[in-house]
């Protein structure tokens, strides 16, 4: 169904995750260190990548940071760490999902399935949320094309991850209307996936940075503290 790259130095994890994914029809290519994994990801981008955080030669955070300079493929991070800061850093760098070891293989499969469905990496079209149509959205300088997963600001391309695109799409669909974090979770994540408020905040923070690269006065995404976010059409 999908080409998946797994980068993890734990041979038991690689064997069990590969077997689970392959039993669901996916093709898995595994690497055991970050530097080799990054080289493979850049040379032949898969439909989805699963990265361990702690690895030899190059850790998963650095792999993700460098990968996001050229690619927006969906990424799930794996970690044995319990520190909250690691999860927040992962989302700030552009991770789409995060799982702590030890984890349920069944849950991982569901996370993979949900992320592929959202990105269209399962062979179908990217799945819009219940509120969002597949039609292009133009809001002032913003233009979003869900069918092509493309977004531009004042004619300049802004590359967004799957999660970032869905969050912005939910906001831009109804400018001026406030979206709570729960609303945005529903728009960007599968019902079986729970994320907390900090995850949404991290994605929004990263989105703003990307738009401010092409326009340092970008302020279309407003924060209403204690309430949520809204898109302001200028």
C-alpha positions as CSV (number, residue, x, y, z in Angstrom):
1,X,0.0,0.0,0.0
2,X,2.8,2.5,0.9
3,X,6.6,2.7,0.9
4,X,7.8,3.3,4.4
5,X,11.3,4.1,5.6
6,X,12.1,3.0,9.2
7,X,15.2,4.4,10.9
8,X,16.0,2.8,14.3
9,X,19.1,1.3,15.8
10,X,17.2,-1.3,17.9
11,X,17.2,-4.5,15.8
12,X,14.2,-5.9,17.8
13,X,12.1,-2.8,17.1
14,X,13.1,-2.8,13.4
15,X,12.1,-6.5,13.1
16,X,8.8,-6.2,14.9
17,X,7.7,-2.9,13.3
18,X,8.7,-4.1,9.8
19,X,6.8,-7.3,10.2
20,X,3.7,-5.5,11.5
21,X,3.7,-3.0,8.6
22,X,4.5,-5.6,6.0
23,X,1.6,-7.8,7.2
24,X,-0.7,-4.8,6.3
25,X,0.7,-4.6,2.8
26,X,3.3,-1.9,3.2
27,X,6.8,-2.1,1.8
28,X,9.4,-1.3,4.5
29,X,13.1,-0.3,4.1
30,X,15.0,0.0,7.3
31,X,18.2,1.7,8.3
32,X,20.1,1.5,11.6
33,X,21.7,5.0,12.0
34,X,20.6,8.5,11.3
35,X,23.1,9.5,8.8
36,X,22.5,6.6,6.5
37,X,18.7,7.0,7.0
38,X,18.8,10.7,6.0
39,X,20.8,9.9,2.9
40,X,18.3,7.3,1.8
41,X,15.3,9.6,2.6
42,X,16.8,12.4,0.5
43,X,17.7,10.1,-2.4
44,X,14.4,8.3,-2.6
45,X,11.6,9.9,-0.5
46,X,9.0,7.3,0.8
47,X,5.3,7.8,1.5
48,X,6.1,8.0,5.2
49,X,9.1,7.9,7.5
50,X,9.4,6.5,11.1
51,X,12.4,7.9,13.0
52,X,13.8,6.9,16.3
53,X,15.1,9.9,18.4
54,X,18.2,8.3,19.9
55,X,20.5,6.8,17.2
56,X,24.2,6.7,16.4
57,X,25.9,9.0,14.0
58,X,22.9,11.4,13.8
59,X,19.9,11.5,16.2
60,X,16.4,11.5,14.9
61,X,15.8,15.2,15.7
62,X,18.7,16.2,13.5
63,X,17.5,13.8,10.8
64,X,14.1,15.5,11.0
65,X,15.5,19.0,11.0
66,X,17.6,18.4,7.8
67,X,14.8,16.4,6.1
68,X,12.3,19.3,6.6
69,X,14.7,21.6,4.6
70,X,13.8,19.7,1.5
71,X,10.8,17.4,2.1
72,X,7.4,17.5,3.7
73,X,6.8,13.7,3.8
74,X,4.8,12.5,6.8
75,X,7.0,11.6,9.8
76,X,6.3,9.7,13.0
77,X,8.9,10.0,15.7
78,X,9.7,7.1,18.2
79,X,11.3,7.7,21.5
80,X,12.1,5.9,24.7
81,X,12.4,9.2,26.5
82,X,9.6,10.5,28.7
83,X,10.7,14.2,28.8
84,X,8.0,16.5,27.5
85,X,10.6,18.8,26.0
86,X,11.6,16.1,23.4
87,X,8.1,15.8,22.2
88,X,7.6,19.5,21.9
89,X,10.9,19.8,20.0
90,X,9.9,17.1,17.6
91,X,6.7,18.9,16.7
92,X,8.5,22.2,16.5
93,X,10.8,20.6,13.9
94,X,7.9,19.4,11.9
95,X,7.0,15.9,13.1
96,X,3.4,14.8,12.3
97,X,3.1,12.3,15.1
98,X,5.0,11.0,18.1
99,X,5.0,7.6,19.9
100,X,6.7,6.6,23.2
101,X,8.4,3.2,23.5
102,X,7.2,0.7,24.4
103,X,4.2,1.1,22.2
104,X,1.4,-1.1,20.9
105,X,2.0,-2.4,17.3
106,X,-1.7,-2.1,16.7
107,X,-1.7,1.5,17.8
108,X,1.3,2.2,15.5
109,X,-0.5,0.6,12.6
110,X,-3.5,2.8,13.2
111,X,-1.3,5.9,13.4
112,X,0.4,5.0,10.1
113,X,-3.0,4.3,8.5
114,X,-4.4,7.6,9.6
115,X,-1.4,9.6,8.5
116,X,-1.3,8.0,5.1
117,X,-5.0,8.6,4.6
118,X,-4.6,12.3,5.5
119,X,-1.6,12.6,3.1
120,X,-2.9,10.5,0.3
121,X,0.1,8.2,0.7
122,X,-2.2,5.1,0.8
123,X,-2.8,5.5,-2.9
124,X,-5.9,7.7,-2.7
125,X,-6.5,11.4,-2.6
126,X,-5.7,13.3,0.7
127,X,-8.7,13.0,2.9
128,X,-10.3,16.4,3.7
129,X,-11.9,17.0,7.1
130,X,-15.7,16.9,7.3
131,X,-15.9,20.7,7.0
132,X,-13.4,21.1,4.2
133,X,-14.1,20.6,0.5
134,X,-11.4,19.8,-2.1
135,X,-11.9,23.2,-3.8
136,X,-9.1,25.8,-3.8
137,X,-9.2,28.4,-1.0
138,X,-8.2,32.0,-1.6
139,X,-8.1,34.3,1.4
140,X,-6.3,37.6,0.6
141,X,-2.7,36.7,-0.2
142,X,-3.2,33.0,0.7
143,X,-4.0,30.4,-1.9
144,X,-4.5,26.8,-0.9
145,X,-5.0,23.9,-3.4
146,X,-6.0,20.8,-1.4
147,X,-6.0,18.6,-4.5
148,X,-2.3,19.3,-5.1
149,X,-1.4,19.9,-1.4
150,X,0.1,23.3,-2.4
151,X,-0.1,26.6,-0.6
152,X,1.2,30.1,-1.6
153,X,1.4,33.5,0.0
154,X,1.3,36.5,-2.4
155,X,2.3,34.0,-5.1
156,X,5.3,32.6,-3.2
157,X,5.2,28.9,-2.4
158,X,5.1,27.9,1.3
159,X,5.8,24.2,1.9
160,X,3.6,22.7,4.7
161,X,3.5,19.3,6.2
162,X,0.3,17.3,6.0
163,X,-0.7,18.3,9.5
164,X,0.2,22.0,9.0
165,X,-1.8,22.1,5.8
166,X,-4.9,20.6,7.4
167,X,-4.7,23.0,10.3
168,X,-4.4,26.1,8.1
169,X,-7.1,24.8,5.8
170,X,-9.5,24.5,8.8
171,X,-8.7,28.1,9.8
172,X,-8.8,29.6,6.4
173,X,-12.1,27.9,5.4
174,X,-13.9,30.3,7.8
175,X,-12.0,33.5,8.4
176,X,-12.9,35.4,11.4
177,X,-14.4,32.3,13.2
178,X,-12.5,31.1,16.2
179,X,-11.4,27.5,16.2
180,X,-10.6,25.9,19.5
181,X,-7.7,23.5,19.8
182,X,-10.2,20.7,20.0
183,X,-11.7,21.8,16.7
184,X,-8.3,21.9,15.1
185,X,-7.4,18.5,16.5
186,X,-10.6,17.1,14.8
187,X,-9.6,18.8,11.5
188,X,-6.0,17.5,11.4
189,X,-6.1,14.2,13.3
190,X,-7.9,10.9,13.1
191,X,-10.4,10.1,15.8
192,X,-8.2,7.4,17.1
193,X,-5.3,9.8,17.6
194,X,-5.1,12.0,20.8
195,X,-2.8,15.0,20.9
196,X,-2.7,17.6,23.6
197,X,-2.9,21.4,23.3
198,X,0.9,21.9,23.1
199,X,1.0,19.9,19.9
200,X,-1.4,22.2,18.1
201,X,0.5,25.2,19.5
202,X,3.7,23.8,18.1
203,X,2.3,23.2,14.7
204,X,0.9,26.8,14.5
205,X,4.2,28.2,15.7
206,X,6.0,26.4,12.9
207,X,3.4,27.5,10.3
208,X,3.9,31.1,11.3
209,X,7.7,30.8,10.9
210,X,7.3,29.4,7.4
211,X,5.0,32.2,6.2
212,X,7.3,34.8,7.8
213,X,10.1,33.6,5.7
214,X,8.3,34.9,2.6
215,X,6.6,37.8,4.4
216,X,8.0,39.0,7.7
217,X,4.8,40.9,8.4
218,X,2.6,37.8,8.2
219,X,-0.1,38.0,11.0
220,X,-3.0,36.2,9.5
221,X,-3.2,33.5,12.2
222,X,-4.4,35.1,15.4
223,X,-4.1,33.6,18.9
224,X,-7.0,34.1,21.2
225,X,-5.4,33.1,24.5
226,X,-7.5,30.5,26.4
227,X,-9.8,30.1,23.4
228,X,-8.0,29.0,20.3
229,X,-7.0,30.5,16.9
230,X,-8.7,32.2,14.0
231,X,-7.7,33.3,10.5
232,X,-7.8,37.0,9.8
233,X,-8.3,37.9,6.2
234,X,-6.6,41.2,5.4
